[in-house]
Amino acid sequence: MLTRAQALADEMVRLRRDIHRHPELAFQEVRTAELVADSLREIGGYSVRTGVGKTGVVAEIGAGEGPTVAIRADMDALPILEANEVDYRSQMAGNMHACGHDAHTAMLLGVAHLLKECIADEGLGGRVRLLFQPAEEAADAEGISGAPRMITDGALDGVDRVIALHVSSTDPAGTIIVPPGRFCAAVDTFRATISASGGHGAYPHEATDPLWMLIPALTALHGVVARRVDPLKPAVLSLGQIHGGSASNVIPGQVFLEGTLRSFDADVRAQLLAEVERALSVVRPLGGAYALQIERGYPPGYNNPEVASSLADVGRELAGAQHVDDRPEPIGMGAEDFAYMCERAPGAMFMLGAATPDGLTRAHHTNIFDIDERVLPLGAAVLAETALRFLRT
């Protein structure tokens, strides 16, 4: 399978760079979806459905009474201005594939080629469904991201297993990390406004000042994980935005805060939400008020041990045992809406190391993100081979 995938390396690189040049944000992946659908029709043998989950594409190949395996790739980009000086640099100023979804899409199209070859040679023994998902990075106006939108549109109906990969620009190229059990965190977002009277900067004693009230509120927020959560249970509370004021001589009437909450444990998740409320309440004795909005995000991701073990076994055969890490430890506190799919069918995601050979740390969600494209055949081969083994066992 790896030999077959290596023969497709140039095609996957071409597709990845095409998509990288034309990054599209969540639920705006119109051109990308068209490229995917056109490529699948050119490969042939697939039933292709577009507009799934708004801008997603679903393709299926195979027949018979056997099981159905789904393989998912995400397609959306991020609102980041690319700094890389490469010939495939983003041509859409302010948008960038800074998380590797272009590579995921290219590899899944590589899988489509591989499965077509397999069905011609020996059949499949069931069905494989390819899920090209929109909007992993963001939600729509109703707070719903791409995976649950696709699920609502039937993308996982009748699916017995679901697998996926995610490139990692900070792990050595060609490594495979696939922990059984939890692999990523739940995520929630909080937005708050601290309100007071405001007033003239020359007469602070006649005003109530939300900027002053912000100081104890920040201390309380940053003390939540350090002093309120059980230290044996992972949790994160990080602030990403603070906005307040418009002139040097005006005490503003409001300050806006926005932050992210990460957790694995359901009780800790609930505790974090309650502690944010408690922390903000310190403004009340100081003469202020607050309004808090919570946006519940992705659930924690859970790798089914059996599915994760199958991915690890294939990885060891194709990449070598020394390049596979299947210890039962979470990959990190990042979040992934693939977790919704793992709630609907036994599933697992593996991380594919793709650090560039230049030695630079090209971290995800930064303007210099990039990957070593030589890993594309390995990723496609592991996905395709694992799917085939599920169908044949």
Helices and strands as residue ranges (DSSP letters): H 2-6, H 9-21, H 30-43, E 47-52, E 56-62, E 68-74, H 101-121, E 127-133, H 146-152, E 161-168, E 176-177, E 181-184, E 186-195, E 199-200, G 204-206, H 210-227, E 235-244, E 250-251, E 254-263, H 266-280, G 281-286, E 289-296, E 301-303, H 305-319, G 321-323, E 324-325, H 338-344, E 347-353, G 373-375, H 376-391
